[in-house]
Amino acid sequence: MHPMARSRTNARGFTLIEIVVAVALVAVVLGFVAMASSGRLQRAAMSHAGQDLVAALRYTRGQAIVSGDEQRLEIDVEKQTYHAPKRKEIELPRELKLSVLTAAQEQISETSAAIRFFPDGSSTGGRVRLTAGERQWDVEVAWLTGEVRLREVGP
């Protein structure tokens, strides 16, 4: 018998069942990784939306100080949008729920309100709450100083 012939008969490959099981295990592991990643990505997107709102409020405050005129950021809860002066309207991700607490005189309609900033940097104050599932972020505006802060309040 030729030596090459013997090695071919002793060679063992994978069966179709072994390959299918291995591919199925890889698919399950990738599925878990994808689910974990999508949760982190969603949280990052929500946090980013909150940071963008903070930036828009700080921009509005800056515009009031620089221009010497009152400026306001308008928020529409129904449309899930906000609008800073001289800027385009921004739509929040649909996964976010929006609520606003501000001074009564800043209530524009049943679904929209504003936070007003004055030339000295102060504001009418308020809080915008962003909710995604069980997580919540508050964007707080201090009335005396106009300081804007973002903090996570949910689990």
Backbone as JSON Lines, residues from 0, in Angstrom:
{"i":0,"aa":"M","n":[0.84,-1.17,0.0],"ca":[0.0,0.0,0.0],"c":[0.89,1.24,0.0]}
{"i":1,"aa":"H","n":[0.5,2.17,-0.74],"ca":[1.24,3.42,-0.89],"c":[1.05,4.27,0.37]}
{"i":2,"aa":"P","n":[2.11,4.95,0.9],"ca":[1.99,5.72,2.15],"c":[0.94,6.83,2.07]}
{"i":3,"aa":"M","n":[0.75,7.47,0.91],"ca":[-0.24,8.53,0.78],"c":[-1.65,7.98,0.9]}
{"i":4,"aa":"A","n":[-1.87,6.78,0.45],"ca":[-3.2,6.18,0.51],"c":[-3.61,5.96,1.95]}
{"i":5,"aa":"R","n":[-2.69,5.57,2.8],"ca":[-3.01,5.31,4.2],"c":[-3.41,6.63,4.89]}
{"i":6,"aa":"S","n":[-2.72,7.74,4.64],"ca":[-3.04,9.0,5.31],"c":[-4.42,9.51,4.89]}
{"i":7,"aa":"R","n":[-4.84,9.24,3.65],"ca":[-6.16,9.68,3.21],"c":[-7.26,8.92,3.93]}
{"i":8,"aa":"T","n":[-7.06,7.67,4.18],"ca":[-8.09,6.89,4.86],"c":[-8.16,7.22,6.33]}
{"i":9,"aa":"N","n":[-7.05,7.68,6.94],"ca":[-7.06,8.06,8.35],"c":[-7.53,9.49,8.55]}
{"i":10,"aa":"A","n":[-7.53,10.3,7.5],"ca":[-7.94,11.69,7.6],"c":[-9.43,11.76,7.92]}
{"i":11,"aa":"R","n":[-9.76,12.61,8.89],"ca":[-11.15,12.73,9.28],"c":[-11.52,14.21,9.18]}
{"i":12,"aa":"G","n":[-12.63,14.53,8.54],"ca":[-13.13,15.9,8.42],"c":[-14.29,16.11,9.37]}
{"i":13,"aa":"F","n":[-14.93,17.24,9.24],"ca":[-16.1,17.55,10.05],"c":[-17.34,17.05,9.33]}
{"i":14,"aa":"T","n":[-18.27,16.55,10.11],"ca":[-19.54,16.12,9.5],"c":[-20.41,17.35,9.31]}
{"i":15,"aa":"L","n":[-21.42,17.22,8.52],"ca":[-22.36,18.31,8.26],"c":[-23.04,18.74,9.56]}
{"i":16,"aa":"I","n":[-23.38,17.81,10.41],"ca":[-24.04,18.13,11.67],"c":[-23.11,18.95,12.57]}
{"i":17,"aa":"E","n":[-21.84,18.62,12.63],"ca":[-20.9,19.37,13.44],"c":[-20.76,20.8,12.93]}
{"i":18,"aa":"I","n":[-20.72,20.96,11.64],"ca":[-20.61,22.3,11.06],"c":[-21.86,23.12,11.36]}
{"i":19,"aa":"V","n":[-23.04,22.51,11.22],"ca":[-24.3,23.21,11.49],"c":[-24.36,23.64,12.97]}
{"i":20,"aa":"V","n":[-23.96,22.76,13.88],"ca":[-23.97,23.09,15.31],"c":[-23.01,24.25,15.59]}
{"i":21,"aa":"A","n":[-21.83,24.22,15.0],"ca":[-20.84,25.28,15.22],"c":[-21.37,26.63,14.69]}
{"i":22,"aa":"V","n":[-21.97,26.62,13.52],"ca":[-22.53,27.85,12.95],"c":[-23.67,28.37,13.82]}
{"i":23,"aa":"A","n":[-24.51,27.46,14.33],"ca":[-25.63,27.87,15.19],"c":[-25.11,28.51,16.48]}
{"i":24,"aa":"L","n":[-24.07,27.95,17.07],"ca":[-23.5,28.52,18.3],"c":[-22.93,29.92,18.04]}
{"i":25,"aa":"V","n":[-22.24,30.06,16.93],"ca":[-21.69,31.37,16.58],"c":[-22.83,32.38,16.39]}
{"i":26,"aa":"A","n":[-23.92,31.97,15.75],"ca":[-25.07,32.86,15.53],"c":[-25.7,33.29,16.85]}
{"i":27,"aa":"V","n":[-25.82,32.37,17.79],"ca":[-26.4,32.69,19.1],"c":[-25.51,33.69,19.83]}
{"i":28,"aa":"V","n":[-24.22,33.46,19.83],"ca":[-23.29,34.37,20.52],"c":[-23.35,35.75,19.87]}
{"i":29,"aa":"L","n":[-23.35,35.81,18.56],"ca":[-23.43,37.1,17.87],"c":[-24.74,37.81,18.16]}
{"i":30,"aa":"G","n":[-25.82,37.05,18.3],"ca":[-27.12,37.64,18.65],"c":[-27.08,38.32,20.01]}
{"i":31,"aa":"F","n":[-26.46,37.66,21.0],"ca":[-26.34,38.26,22.33],"c":[-25.47,39.51,22.29]}
{"i":32,"aa":"V","n":[-24.39,39.46,21.55],"ca":[-23.51,40.62,21.43],"c":[-24.25,41.78,20.77]}
{"i":33,"aa":"A","n":[-25.02,41.5,19.72],"ca":[-25.76,42.55,19.02],"c":[-26.8,43.18,19.93]}
{"i":34,"aa":"M","n":[-27.5,42.37,20.72],"ca":[-28.51,42.92,21.63],"c":[-27.87,43.81,22.69]}
{"i":35,"aa":"A","n":[-26.76,43.39,23.23],"ca":[-26.06,44.19,24.25],"c":[-25.56,45.49,23.64]}
{"i":36,"aa":"S","n":[-25.03,45.43,22.45],"ca":[-24.51,46.62,21.78],"c":[-25.62,47.59,21.44]}
{"i":37,"aa":"S","n":[-26.76,47.1,20.97],"ca":[-27.85,48.0,20.59],"c":[-28.37,48.75,21.8]}
{"i":38,"aa":"G","n":[-28.4,48.13,22.97],"ca":[-28.81,48.82,24.19],"c":[-27.86,49.95,24.54]}
{"i":39,"aa":"R","n":[-26.57,49.69,24.42],"ca":[-25.58,50.73,24.68],"c":[-25.68,51.84,23.65]}
{"i":40,"aa":"L","n":[-25.87,51.48,22.39],"ca":[-26.0,52.49,21.35],"c":[-27.22,53.36,21.57]}
{"i":41,"aa":"Q","n":[-28.34,52.74,21.97],"ca":[-29.55,53.51,22.21],"c":[-29.34,54.47,23.38]}
{"i":42,"aa":"R","n":[-28.72,53.99,24.47],"ca":[-28.45,54.87,25.61],"c":[-27.53,56.02,25.2]}
{"i":43,"aa":"A","n":[-26.54,55.73,24.38],"ca":[-25.62,56.77,23.92],"c":[-26.36,57.8,23.07]}
{"i":44,"aa":"A","n":[-27.26,57.34,22.21],"ca":[-28.03,58.26,21.36],"c":[-28.93,59.15,22.21]}
{"i":45,"aa":"M","n":[-29.54,58.58,23.24],"ca":[-30.42,59.36,24.11],"c":[-29.62,60.39,24.9]}
{"i":46,"aa":"S","n":[-28.49,59.98,25.42],"ca":[-27.63,60.9,26.15],"c":[-27.13,62.02,25.23]}
{"i":47,"aa":"H","n":[-26.81,61.67,24.01],"ca":[-26.35,62.65,23.03],"c":[-27.46,63.67,22.74]}
{"i":48,"aa":"A","n":[-28.7,63.22,22.63],"ca":[-29.83,64.13,22.4],"c":[-29.95,65.1,23.57]}
{"i":49,"aa":"G","n":[-29.76,64.62,24.79],"ca":[-29.8,65.5,25.96],"c":[-28.67,66.52,25.94]}
{"i":50,"aa":"Q","n":[-27.49,66.08,25.55],"ca":[-26.34,67.0,25.47],"c":[-26.56,68.06,24.39]}
{"i":51,"aa":"D","n":[-27.19,67.67,23.28],"ca":[-27.5,68.64,22.22],"c":[-28.49,69.69,22.72]}
{"i":52,"aa":"L","n":[-29.49,69.26,23.5],"ca":[-30.45,70.2,24.06],"c":[-29.76,71.15,25.03]}
{"i":53,"aa":"V","n":[-28.87,70.65,25.85],"ca":[-28.09,71.5,26.76],"c":[-27.31,72.53,25.95]}
{"i":54,"aa":"A","n":[-26.66,72.1,24.89],"ca":[-25.89,73.02,24.05],"c":[-26.79,74.1,23.44]}
{"i":55,"aa":"A","n":[-27.99,73.72,23.01],"ca":[-28.92,74.69,22.43],"c":[-29.37,75.7,23.48]}
{"i":56,"aa":"L","n":[-29.63,75.25,24.7],"ca":[-30.02,76.18,25.77],"c":[-28.86,77.12,26.11]}
{"i":57,"aa":"R","n":[-27.66,76.59,26.19],"ca":[-26.49,77.44,26.48],"c":[-26.25,78.44,25.34]}
{"i":58,"aa":"Y","n":[-26.47,78.0,24.12],"ca":[-26.35,78.9,22.96],"c":[-27.37,80.03,23.09]}
{"i":59,"aa":"T","n":[-28.61,79.69,23.44],"ca":[-29.67,80.69,23.57],"c":[-29.31,81.69,24.66]}
{"i":60,"aa":"R","n":[-28.79,81.23,25.77],"ca":[-28.36,82.11,26.86],"c":[-27.25,83.04,26.35]}
{"i":61,"aa":"G","n":[-26.29,82.48,25.64],"ca":[-25.2,83.28,25.07],"c":[-25.71,84.34,24.11]}
{"i":62,"aa":"Q","n":[-26.7,83.99,23.31],"ca":[-27.28,84.96,22.37],"c":[-27.94,86.12,23.12]}
{"i":63,"aa":"A","n":[-28.6,85.82,24.22],"ca":[-29.24,86.88,25.03],"c":[-28.18,87.82,25.6]}
{"i":64,"aa":"I","n":[-27.1,87.26,26.1],"ca":[-26.04,88.08,26.7],"c":[-25.36,88.93,25.64]}
{"i":65,"aa":"V","n":[-25.01,88.34,24.51],"ca":[-24.28,89.05,23.45],"c":[-25.15,90.11,22.77]}
{"i":66,"aa":"S","n":[-26.4,89.76,22.48],"ca":[-27.27,90.7,21.76],"c":[-27.87,91.77,22.66]}
{"i":67,"aa":"G","n":[-27.95,91.5,23.96],"ca":[-28.57,92.45,24.88],"c":[-30.09,92.38,24.82]}
{"i":68,"aa":"D","n":[-30.63,91.36,24.14],"ca":[-32.08,91.17,24.02],"c":[-32.48,89.83,24.6]}
{"i":69,"aa":"E","n":[-33.71,89.75,25.08],"ca":[-34.23,88.47,25.56],"c":[-34.26,87.47,24.41]}
{"i":70,"aa":"Q","n":[-33.92,86.23,24.71],"ca":[-33.97,85.15,23.72],"c":[-34.67,83.97,24.36]}
{"i":71,"aa":"R","n":[-35.32,83.17,23.54],"ca":[-35.98,81.99,24.11],"c":[-35.81,80.77,23.23]}
{"i":72,"aa":"L","n":[-35.75,79.63,23.9],"ca":[-35.71,78.35,23.23],"c":[-37.12,77.77,23.37]}
{"i":73,"aa":"E","n":[-37.73,77.43,22.23],"ca":[-39.09,76.9,22.23],"c":[-39.07,75.39,22.12]}
{"i":74,"aa":"I","n":[-39.94,74.75,22.89],"ca":[-40.02,73.29,22.94],"c":[-41.45,72.87,22.64]}
{"i":75,"aa":"D","n":[-41.61,71.97,21.69],"ca":[-42.93,71.42,21.36],"c":[-42.95,69.95,21.77]}
{"i":76,"aa":"V","n":[-43.71,69.66,22.79],"ca":[-43.77,68.31,23.35],"c":[-44.43,67.35,22.38]}
{"i":77,"aa":"E","n":[-45.48,67.8,21.69],"ca":[-46.2,66.92,20.77],"c":[-45.35,66.56,19.55]}
{"i":78,"aa":"K","n":[-44.68,67.53,18.98],"ca":[-43.84,67.28,17.8],"c":[-42.47,66.73,18.16]}
{"i":79,"aa":"Q","n":[-42.11,66.74,19.47],"ca":[-40.81,66.27,19.94],"c":[-39.67,67.11,19.34]}
{"i":80,"aa":"T","n":[-39.86,68.43,19.35],"ca":[-38.86,69.32,18.75],"c":[-38.5,70.45,19.7]}
{"i":81,"aa":"Y","n":[-37.36,71.09,19.4],"ca":[-37.01,72.35,20.07],"c":[-36.36,73.25,19.04]}
{"i":82,"aa":"H","n":[-36.44,74.56,19.32],"ca":[-35.96,75.54,18.35],"c":[-35.26,76.67,19.08]}
{"i":83,"aa":"A","n":[-33.97,76.82,18.81],"ca":[-33.18,77.92,19.37],"c":[-33.19,79.08,18.38]}
{"i":84,"aa":"P","n":[-32.98,80.3,18.86],"ca":[-32.99,81.46,17.96],"c":[-31.91,81.35,16.87]}
{"i":85,"aa":"K","n":[-32.28,81.72,15.66],"ca":[-31.37,81.72,14.5],"c":[-30.84,80.34,14.16]}
{"i":86,"aa":"R","n":[-31.51,79.31,14.61],"ca":[-31.11,77.92,14.34],"c":[-32.31,77.17,13.78]}
{"i":87,"aa":"K","n":[-32.04,76.05,13.11],"ca":[-33.13,75.23,12.6],"c":[-33.76,74.42,13.73]}
{"i":88,"aa":"E","n":[-35.0,74.03,13.51],"ca":[-35.72,73.22,14.49],"c":[-35.09,71.83,14.56]}
{"i":89,"aa":"I","n":[-34.93,71.3,15.76],"ca":[-34.32,69.99,15.98],"c":[-35.39,69.02,16.45]}
{"i":90,"aa":"E","n":[-35.45,67.86,15.8],"ca":[-36.4,66.82,16.19],"c":[-35.64,65.77,17.01]}
{"i":91,"aa":"L","n":[-36.22,65.42,18.16],"ca":[-35.61,64.42,19.03],"c":[-35.93,63.02,18.53]}
{"i":92,"aa":"P","n":[-35.11,62.04,18.9],"ca":[-35.41,60.65,18.51],"c":[-36.78,60.23,19.03]}
{"i":93,"aa":"R","n":[-37.5,59.46,18.25],"ca":[-38.86,59.04,18.6],"c":[-38.9,58.19,19.87]}
{"i":94,"aa":"E","n":[-37.78,57.55,20.21],"ca":[-37.75,56.71,21.41],"c":[-37.81,57.55,22.68]}
{"i":95,"aa":"L","n":[-37.51,58.83,22.56],"ca":[-37.52,59.72,23.71],"c":[-38.91,60.3,23.93]}
{"i":96,"aa":"K","n":[-39.3,60.39,25.17],"ca":[-40.51,61.11,25.55],"c":[-40.05,62.4,26.21]}
{"i":97,"aa":"L","n":[-40.75,63.47,25.92],"ca":[-40.34,64.8,26.32],"c":[-41.4,65.42,27.21]}
{"i":98,"aa":"S","n":[-40.98,66.08,28.29],"ca":[-41.9,66.87,29.1],"c":[-41.17,68.13,29.54]}
{"i":99,"aa":"V","n":[-41.94,69.2,29.77],"ca":[-41.35,70.49,30.1],"c":[-42.05,71.07,31.31]}
{"i":100,"aa":"L","n":[-41.26,71.61,32.21],"ca":[-41.77,72.35,33.35],"c":[-41.12,73.72,33.29]}
{"i":101,"aa":"T","n":[-41.92,74.76,33.12],"ca":[-41.39,76.11,33.02],"c":[-42.39,77.09,33.61]}
{"i":102,"aa":"A","n":[-42.03,78.36,33.63],"ca":[-42.91,79.39,34.18],"c":[-44.21,79.46,33.37]}
{"i":103,"aa":"A","n":[-45.31,79.75,34.07],"ca":[-46.63,79.78,33.42],"c":[-46.67,80.76,32.25]}
{"i":104,"aa":"Q","n":[-46.01,81.9,32.37],"ca":[-46.04,82.89,31.29],"c":[-45.27,82.43,30.05]}
{"i":105,"aa":"E","n":[-44.5,81.36,30.17],"ca":[-43.75,80.84,29.02],"c":[-44.49,79.72,28.3]}
{"i":106,"aa":"Q","n":[-45.71,79.44,28.72],"ca":[-46.55,78.43,28.07],"c":[-47.07,79.05,26.77]}
{"i":107,"aa":"I","n":[-46.65,78.52,25.61],"ca":[-47.04,79.06,24.32],"c":[-48.4,78.5,23.9]}
{"i":108,"aa":"S","n":[-48.57,77.2,24.08],"ca":[-49.83,76.51,23.76],"c":[-49.94,75.31,24.69]}
{"i":109,"aa":"E","n":[-50.95,74.48,24.44],"ca":[-51.11,73.28,25.27],"c":[-49.94,72.31,25.13]}
{"i":110,"aa":"T","n":[-49.28,72.34,23.99],"ca":[-48.2,71.38,23.74],"c":[-46.82,72.0,23.62]}
{"i":111,"aa":"S","n":[-46.72,73.31,23.75],"ca":[-45.4,73.93,23.61],"c":[-45.17,74.99,24.67]}
{"i":112,"aa":"A","n":[-43.9,75.16,25.0],"ca":[-43.48,76.13,26.01],"c":[-42.1,76.64,25.63]}
{"i":113,"aa":"A","n":[-41.63,77.6,26.39],"ca":[-40.31,78.17,26.12],"c":[-39.56,78.37,27.42]}
{"i":114,"aa":"I","n":[-38.26,78.46,27.29],"ca":[-37.4,78.89,28.39],"c":[-36.72,80.15,27.88]}
{"i":115,"aa":"R","n":[-36.95,81.24,28.59],"ca":[-36.46,82.56,28.16],"c":[-35.19,82.93,28.94]}
{"i":116,"aa":"F","n":[-34.24,83.52,28.22],"ca":[-33.01,84.0,28.83],"c":[-32.95,85.51,28.68]}
{"i":117,"aa":"F","n":[-32.4,86.18,29.69],"ca":[-32.33,87.63,29.72],"c":[-30.89,88.1,29.5]}
{"i":118,"aa":"P","n":[-30.7,89.37,29.11],"ca":[-29.35,89.86,28.8],"c":[-28.34,89.73,29.94]}
{"i":119,"aa":"D","n":[-28.82,89.66,31.19],"ca":[-27.88,89.51,32.31],"c":[-27.51,88.04,32.55]}
{"i":120,"aa":"G","n":[-28.03,87.11,31.72],"ca":[-27.71,85.69,31.84],"c":[-28.73,84.9,32.61]}
{"i":121,"aa":"S","n":[-29.62,85.59,33.34],"ca":[-30.65,84.87,34.1],"c":[-31.71,84.34,33.14]}
{"i":122,"aa":"S","n":[-32.66,83.58,33.69],"ca":[-33.68,82.97,32.83],"c":[-34.99,82.84,33.58]}
{"i":123,"aa":"T","n":[-36.0,82.38,32.88],"ca":[-37.27,82.05,33.53],"c":[-37.16,80.7,34.23]}
{"i":124,"aa":"G","n":[-36.09,79.98,33.94],"ca":[-35.85,78.69,34.58],"c":[-36.76,77.61,34.04]}
{"i":125,"aa":"G","n":[-36.48,76.4,34.47],"ca":[-37.33,75.29,34.06],"c":[-36.57,73.98,34.03]}
{"i":126,"aa":"R","n":[-37.32,72.96,33.64],"ca":[-36.74,71.62,33.53],"c":[-37.36,70.94,32.32]}
{"i":127,"aa":"V","n":[-36.5,70.31,31.54],"ca":[-36.95,69.47,30.43],"c":[-36.57,68.05,30.79]}
{"i":128,"aa":"R","n":[-37.55,67.17,30.8],"ca":[-37.27,65.76,31.13],"c":[-37.34,64.93,29.85]}
{"i":129,"aa":"L","n":[-36.27,64.17,29.62],"ca":[-36.2,63.23,28.51],"c":[-36.29,61.83,29.1]}
{"i":130,"aa":"T","n":[-37.21,61.03,28.58],"ca":[-37.42,59.69,29.11],"c":[-37.29,58.68,27.98]}
{"i":131,"aa":"A","n":[-36.5,57.64,28.22],"ca":[-36.35,56.53,27.27],"c":[-36.46,55.24,28.07]}
{"i":132,"aa":"G","n":[-37.6,54.58,27.95],"ca":[-37.83,53.38,28.74],"c":[-37.88,53.76,30.21]}
{"i":133,"aa":"E","n":[-37.02,53.14,31.01],"ca":[-36.98,53.44,32.44],"c":[-35.93,54.49,32.78]}
{"i":134,"aa":"R","n":[-35.16,54.92,31.81],"ca":[-34.11,55.91,32.05],"c":[-34.66,57.3,31.83]}
{"i":135,"aa":"Q","n":[-34.18,58.24,32.66],"ca":[-34.62,59.63,32.54],"c":[-33.43,60.56,32.7]}
{"i":136,"aa":"W","n":[-33.48,61.64,31.94],"ca":[-32.48,62.71,32.04],"c":[-33.24,64.01,32.26]}
{"i":137,"aa":"D","n":[-32.75,64.82,33.16],"ca":[-33.31,66.15,33.37],"c":[-32.32,67.18,32.88]}
{"i":138,"aa":"V","n":[-32.82,68.09,32.06],"ca":[-32.05,69.26,31.66],"c":[-32.63,70.39,32.5]}
{"i":139,"aa":"E","n":[-31.83,70.88,33.44],"ca":[-32.3,71.88,34.39],"c":[-31.7,73.23,34.06]}
{"i":140,"aa":"V","n":[-32.56,74.25,34.11],"ca":[-32.13,75.62,33.87],"c":[-32.42,76.43,35.13]}
{"i":141,"aa":"A","n":[-31.38,76.95,35.75],"ca":[-31.53,77.75,36.97],"c":[-32.06,79.14,36.59]}
{"i":142,"aa":"W","n":[-33.07,79.6,37.3],"ca":[-33.67,80.89,36.94],"c":[-32.77,82.06,37.28]}
{"i":143,"aa":"L","n":[-32.05,81.99,38.39],"ca":[-31.24,83.12,38.83],"c":[-29.99,83.31,37.97]}
{"i":144,"aa":"T","n":[-29.3,82.21,37.68],"ca":[-28.03,82.3,36.95],"c":[-28.14,81.91,35.48]}
{"i":145,"aa":"G","n":[-29.2,81.2,35.11],"ca":[-29.32,80.7,33.74],"c":[-28.46,79.5,33.47]}
{"i":146,"aa":"E","n":[-27.82,78.96,34.51],"ca":[-26.95,77.79,34.34],"c":[-27.79,76.6,33.84]}
{"i":147,"aa":"V","n":[-27.22,75.86,32.9],"ca":[-27.91,74.71,32.31],"c":[-27.11,73.45,32.65]}
{"i":148,"aa":"R","n":[-27.82,72.45,33.19],"ca":[-27.16,71.19,33.56],"c":[-27.98,70.0,33.1]}
{"i":149,"aa":"L","n":[-27.27,68.93,32.76],"ca":[-27.89,67.66,32.4],"c":[-27.53,66.65,33.46]}
{"i":150,"aa":"R","n":[-28.55,65.93,33.97],"ca":[-28.26,64.87,34.92],"c":[-29.21,63.71,34.68]}
{"i":151,"aa":"E","n":[-28.69,62.52,34.85],"ca":[-29.49,61.32,34.69],"c":[-30.2,61.05,36.01]}
{"i":152,"aa":"V","n":[-31.52,60.84,35.95],"ca":[-32.29,60.61,37.17],"c":[-32.92,59.23,37.2]}
{"i":153,"aa":"G","n":[-32.9,58.51,36.08],"ca":[-33.49,57.17,36.01],"c":[-32.5,56.11,36.42]}
{"i":154,"aa":"P","n":[-32.94,54.85,36.43],"ca":[-32.06,53.74,36.86],"c":[-30.85,53.55,35.97]}
